[in-house]
Amino acid sequence: MTQSEISATFGEVISRIPAPVHCGIVPPHILEHLVAHAEDLAVREAAERSLALDALHREQRVLPPPAARALLPERSLTTPQRTVSDDHHTERLPGRTVRTEGAPPVADRTVDRAYDGLGATFDFYLAAYRRHSIDDRGLPLDATVHYGQKYDNAFWNGSRMIFGDGDGVLFNDFTVSVDVIGHELTHGVTQFSANLDYQGQSGALNESVSDVFGSLVKQYALGQTADRADWLIGAGLLAPQVQGIALRSMRAPGTAYDDPSLGTDPQPATMAGYVDSSGDNGGVHLNSGIPNHAFYLAATAIGGYAWERAGQIWYDVLTGGGIAASADFAEFAAATVAAAETRYGAGAEARAVREAWVQVGVITQN
């Protein structure tokens, strides 16, 4: 069976698995602010198109995961099976195949960055947690680049990664940040494991888990310890003239950008700033700053490579089968403390995890 036939077979099977309804790495509040406040007409129009496409892709729903998961055949477990396609600025997925597994680099840097980012994420999960691709059964990793006209987003649609080129004014090409690729593919990991409901606090946890492991993909690729990492999501995505450093900061939620076109980063770092919102599925991209900050605090307190102990604790909770799809912050926090104690005992790791949740106001100090 050829690589294209394998991808087509997996695509057919994956289409019967529930796709997450997240809207991509750029949250709607940023795009909505651009529509309302950007002075550049082309930027406003790009944001409007991006919002419309995001809404379209959020409409996917199908079978429950256990029934569909059993349909998936196993493939190579130790090497990625990547296919990158070029949509040539249309919206006709998957596009034309331009690079397959093992093929040499091409003349298009966007294609090669997507290929490398898929590989970096596969390598991270295999090396850190012995997970074989995002479904743990060797799922081929497919991507489409140059999607749409000046599309300001990147997302996992339930079966493939899709990258826009950005508007060229505020947003750069969405393949430039490996943590963005890790973030979106981790939505796939969540899809195949905890399947956290994408609304309210469980939805914020869904987003936060993707930020956590997206950051860890980058840290692993760079060989960084927790104290050397930037803890930014989407560094490099914002164009030079934008007053900001990234889409989100796990170290200091609410400080990633402050720009006339983008607005001011609204993420809270603690429960004192929790946002009750009817938009964005109950503020999933806003309140994710709280568990993001908890992980940052735990990881830096534990020290060393963040994927080894702090990341292992979060991974145990995400994939252990003990967390409900509707879990709130308090339930997830309790699960991480319990997971730390189970794996490492009631020592420094468990204390660091508990104290991190205390600092963000999810666990109250006894």
KADAQUI-V471665 format. One record per run of one state. SS is the DSSP state (~ for helix, > for strand, _ for the rest). FROM is the first residue (numbers start at 1). LEN is the number of residues. Records with the same first field share a line. If there is no record, write none. Layout:
# KADAQUI-V471665
SS: FROM-LEN + FROM-LEN
This chain:
# KADAQUI-V471665
_: 1-2 + 15-2 + 18-10 + 38-3 + 58-5 + 64-1 + 70-12 + 87-9 + 101-8 + 130-11 + 146-8 + 157-4 + 164-7 + 172-6 + 192-8 + 223-9 + 234-4 + 239-5 + 245-3 + 250-7 + 260-3 + 265-6 + 274-6 + 303-7 + 320-9 + 345-3 + 360-7
~: 3-12 + 28-10 + 41-17 + 65-5 + 109-21 + 178-14 + 200-23 + 271-3 + 280-23 + 310-10 + 329-16 + 348-12
>: 17-1 + 63-1 + 82-5 + 96-5 + 141-5 + 154-3 + 161-3 + 171-1 + 232-2 + 238-1 + 244-1 + 248-2 + 257-3 + 263-2
